[in-house]
Amino acid sequence: MKIVEDKIYLSASDLSTHIACPHATLLNLQEAKGSLKAPGNIHAAIQALQKKGEEFESNYLEQLKGEGKTIVEIDKGDRRKAVQDTLTAIAAGVDVIYQARLEHDIWNGWADFLRKVNKPGTFGEWSYEVMDTKLSRETKAGAILQICLYSEILNELQGCMPEHMYINNPNGEHQFRVDDFMAFYRLMKNKLQQAVLIPNNGYPDPVPHCDICKWWELCNDRRRKDDHLSFIAGMGKLQIQEVKEQKVSTLESMAALHAGFLWKPKRGSVETYKRLAYQADLQLKWRTIKSAVFEILPPEADFGF
């Protein structure tokens, strides 16, 4: 996300980030406006994942080279030149374009691979389809949104919409029909644009994206300060929603329920919430006396840990 002459430019990663965590979009927008500074140090685990992802992508490139494909590798050092080099490679009809720079209107991104197919386009009897490499074995919605965006920009550049798009992960190559996802893609693209135009100061509830987010420490510090319910061991999103309806919003207030649970939950059993209240009480005592507080449970046959 960048702001140039008061115009906001959005990338494929902005799109995938927004579906994973709208609050991250707000923080990225504040960073683009200069009102928030990104953390200087990236978590070591995130760096390790990035390195593994680059290695996986590089290995796939070497595989394509071994198949004798004609490949153009786009230099990412100069964005304007990269745009022109990508268009030149499309016009030349090479087999594969690596790190293609795709831009149209306010949208942009770096597609890992563009692969030539036998479908006529503006430049001849060929056109291109998108292939992105992902280290995750599970194809996530954000990854689909990224290749949808690349496919849409390709349509503008080559004069025809790609029929298919691909994700290559450690489980192999996965094919998707572009038309099957375009309605979902346009919905999410509009939601991102609205979030940027009319920012919503929502709360940074923990989500799976936290594991790879540069803002994780900032959000986690806020949740610590607020004594967030997510710090109760074993407490999930649905249970948090349930107790919030009863005006229970902190670990400390959840611990107070250990003295007596007074309502029947809409979701789950009373025993589950009693157990969570007891867990919160143990954690609160540990925090108060600054010493380990625990309970040794009696052994149960065939139960294990």
C-alpha positions in Angstrom: 0.0 0.0 0.0 1.4 3.4 -1.1 0.1 6.9 -1.4 1.4 9.0 -4.3 0.1 12.5 -4.8 -2.9 11.7 -2.5 -3.8 8.6 -4.5 -3.8 5.3 -2.8 -2.2 2.4 -4.7 -3.0 -1.2 -3.6 -1.2 -4.4 -4.2 -2.1 -8.1 -4.4 -0.7 -8.6 -0.9 -3.0 -5.8 0.4 -5.9 -7.8 -0.9 -4.8 -11.1 0.7 -4.0 -9.3 4.0 -7.4 -7.7 4.2 -9.3 -10.9 4.0 -7.0 -12.4 6.7 -7.2 -9.3 9.1 -9.0 -6.1 8.3 -7.2 -4.4 11.3 -3.8 -5.0 9.5 -5.3 -3.0 6.6 -5.9 -0.1 9.0 -2.3 -0.3 10.3 -0.9 -0.5 6.8 -2.9 2.6 5.8 -1.6 4.5 8.8 1.9 3.5 7.8 1.3 4.7 4.2 0.1 8.0 5.6 3.1 8.4 7.8 1.3 8.4 11.1 2.6 4.9 12.1 6.0 3.4 11.8 6.5 -0.2 10.9 8.6 -2.3 13.3 12.3 -2.3 12.4 12.9 -6.0 13.2 11.0 -8.8 11.6 10.3 -11.8 13.8 12.9 -14.6 13.2 10.1 -17.1 12.5 8.7 -14.9 9.8 12.2 -14.4 8.2 12.6 -18.2 8.2 9.3 -18.7 6.5 10.2 -16.1 3.8 13.5 -17.8 3.2 11.8 -21.2 2.8 9.3 -19.7 0.4 12.0 -18.1 -1.7 13.8 -21.5 -1.8 10.7 -23.3 -2.9 10.0 -20.7 -5.7 13.7 -20.9 -6.8 13.5 -24.7 -7.0 10.4 -24.5 -9.2 12.2 -22.0 -11.5 15.1 -24.4 -11.9 12.6 -27.2 -12.7 11.2 -25.1 -15.5 14.7 -24.4 -16.8 15.4 -28.1 -16.8 12.4 -28.6 -19.0 14.0 -26.4 -21.7 11.5 -23.6 -21.4 12.3 -20.1 -22.7 12.3 -17.9 -19.6 12.5 -14.2 -19.1 13.4 -13.2 -15.5 12.2 -9.7 -14.7 14.6 -7.5 -12.6 12.7 -6.1 -9.6 15.3 -3.3 -9.0 13.5 -0.7 -11.2 9.7 -0.9 -11.1 9.0 1.2 -14.2 11.5 -0.8 -16.2 10.0 -4.1 -14.8 6.5 -3.1 -16.1 7.9 -2.5 -19.6 10.1 -5.6 -19.6 7.1 -7.7 -18.6 5.0 -6.3 -21.5 7.9 -6.8 -23.9 8.2 -10.5 -22.8 4.4 -11.0 -23.2 4.6 -9.5 -26.8 7.6 -11.8 -27.6 5.7 -14.9 -26.6 8.3 -16.5 -24.3 7.3 -19.7 -22.5 7.6 -18.4 -19.0 7.9 -14.9 -17.4 9.3 -15.0 -13.9 8.5 -12.2 -11.4 6.2 -10.3 -13.8 5.4 -6.8 -12.8 1.6 -6.2 -13.3 0.0 -2.8 -13.0 -3.4 -1.3 -13.9 -5.1 1.7 -12.4 -4.5 1.6 -8.6 -3.7 -2.1 -8.5 -0.3 -3.8 -8.8 1.8 -6.8 -7.9 4.6 -9.2 -8.7 3.3 -12.5 -10.2 5.7 -15.3 -9.5 5.2 -16.9 -13.0 3.3 -16.2 -16.2 3.0 -19.3 -18.4 2.2 -19.1 -22.1 -1.0 -21.0 -23.3 -2.4 -21.5 -26.8 -5.2 -18.9 -26.5 -5.1 -15.9 -28.9 -4.5 -12.5 -27.4 -3.5 -9.1 -28.5 0.0 -10.0 -29.5 -0.6 -13.3 -31.4 -1.8 -16.8 -31.1 -0.8 -17.0 -27.5 -1.6 -15.5 -24.1 -0.6 -16.1 -20.5 -2.0 -17.6 -17.3 -0.8 -17.0 -13.7 1.1 -19.4 -11.5 2.0 -18.5 -8.0 4.1 -20.6 -5.6 3.1 -20.9 -2.0 4.9 -22.8 0.8 1.6 -23.6 2.6 0.1 -26.9 1.7 -3.4 -25.5 2.1 -4.6 -23.0 -0.5 -5.9 -20.0 1.4 -8.5 -17.5 0.2 -5.9 -14.7 0.2 -3.8 -16.7 -2.3 -6.8 -17.1 -4.6 -7.5 -13.3 -4.4 -3.9 -12.6 -5.4 -4.0 -14.7 -8.6 -7.5 -13.3 -9.4 -6.0 -9.8 -9.4 -3.1 -10.9 -11.6 -5.5 -12.5 -14.0 -7.6 -9.4 -14.2 -4.6 -7.2 -14.9 -3.4 -9.7 -17.5 -6.8 -9.3 -19.2 -6.0 -5.6 -19.6 -2.5 -6.2 -20.9 -3.0 -9.1 -23.3 -6.6 -8.5 -24.5 -8.1 -11.7 -23.1 -9.0 -13.1 -19.7 -7.0 -16.2 -18.6 -9.2 -19.3 -18.4 -7.2 -20.8 -15.6 -4.9 -19.8 -12.8 -2.6 -22.0 -10.6 -1.1 -22.4 -7.2 2.0 -24.6 -6.9 2.7 -25.7 -3.3 4.6 -28.7 -1.8 1.5 -30.9 -2.6 1.9 -30.1 -6.3 0.1 -27.9 -8.9 -3.5 -26.9 -8.3 -5.6 -25.5 -11.1 -8.6 -23.1 -10.7 -11.0 -21.7 -13.2 -10.8 -17.9 -13.1 -14.6 -17.4 -13.7 -15.4 -19.5 -10.6 -13.8 -16.9 -8.3 -14.3 -13.5 -9.9 -17.5 -12.6 -8.1 -15.8 -13.4 -4.7 -12.7 -11.5 -5.9 -14.7 -8.4 -6.9 -16.6 -8.4 -3.6 -13.4 -8.5 -1.5 -11.7 -5.9 -3.7 -14.6 -3.5 -3.1 -14.4 -4.2 0.6 -10.8 -3.3 0.7 -11.3 -0.1 -1.2 -14.1 0.9 1.2 -11.9 0.1 4.2 -9.2 2.4 2.8 -11.6 5.2 1.9 -13.6 4.9 5.2 -11.2 3.5 7.8 -12.8 1.5 10.6 -10.9 1.6 14.0 -11.8 -2.0 14.9 -10.2 -4.1 17.6 -7.1 -6.3 16.9 -8.6 -9.6 17.8 -6.2 -12.5 17.4 -6.4 -14.3 14.0 -4.2 -16.9 12.3 -2.6 -14.1 10.2 -0.9 -12.9 13.4 1.6 -15.6 13.0 3.1 -13.9 9.9 2.1 -10.3 10.5 4.7 -7.5 11.0 2.2 -5.7 13.4 1.9 -8.7 15.7 3.8 -7.3 18.6 1.9 -4.0 18.5 -1.5 -5.7 18.6 -0.4 -8.2 21.2 0.8 -5.4 23.5 -2.6 -3.8 23.2 -4.4 -7.1 24.0 -2.1 -7.6 27.0 -2.9 -4.1 28.2 -6.6 -4.8 27.8 -6.3 -8.2 29.6 -7.9 -9.8 26.5 -9.9 -13.1 26.9 -7.7 -14.8 24.3 -4.9 -15.1 26.9 -7.0 -17.7 28.8 -5.6 -21.1 27.8 -8.1 -23.2 25.9 -10.5 -20.4 25.2 -11.7 -20.1 21.6 -13.4 -17.5 19.5 -16.9 -18.8 20.0 -16.5 -18.9 23.8 -15.2 -15.4 23.8 -18.2 -14.2 21.9 -20.5 -16.0 24.3 -19.1 -14.5 27.5 -18.9 -11.0 25.9 -22.6 -11.1 25.5 -22.7 -11.4 29.3 -20.4 -8.3 29.7 -17.4 -10.5 30.5 -14.5 -8.9 28.5 -11.3 -9.6 30.4 -9.3 -12.4 31.9 -9.9 -10.9 35.3 -13.7 -10.7 34.9 -13.7 -14.3 33.6 -11.8 -15.5 36.7 -14.5 -13.9 38.9 -17.0 -16.4 37.4 -15.1 -19.2 39.1 -16.9 -18.3 42.3 -20.3 -19.0 40.7 -21.4 -19.5 37.1 -24.9 -17.8 36.8 -26.2 -18.3 33.3 -26.8 -21.1 30.7 -24.6 -20.5 27.6 -26.2 -20.5 24.2 -23.2 -22.4 22.8 -21.4 -25.2 24.6 -21.9 -26.7 28.0 -21.9 -25.0 31.4 -19.0 -27.3 32.4 -16.9 -25.9 29.6 -17.3 -22.4 30.8 -16.8 -23.4 34.4 -13.5 -25.0 33.4 -12.5 -21.8 31.5 -13.4 -19.7 34.5 -11.2 -21.9 36.7 -8.4 -21.7 34.2 -8.6 -17.9 34.2 -8.6 -17.9 38.0 -5.4 -19.9 38.1 -3.7 -17.6 35.6 -4.9 -14.5 37.5 -3.4 -15.9 40.8 -0.2 -16.7 39.0 0.0 -13.1 37.7 -0.9 -11.7 41.1 1.6 -13.6 43.3 4.2 -13.9 40.5 4.6 -17.6 41.2 3.4 -20.8 39.5 -0.1 -21.8 40.4 -1.3 -25.2 39.1 -3.6 -28.1 39.9 -2.6 -31.8 39.4 -5.6 -33.6 37.9 -6.3 -37.2 38.9 -5.4 -39.8 36.2 -8.1 -41.1 34.0 -7.9 -44.4 32.2 -7.3 -44.1 28.4 -7.3 -40.3 28.5 -3.6 -39.4 28.3 -2.5 -35.7 28.2 
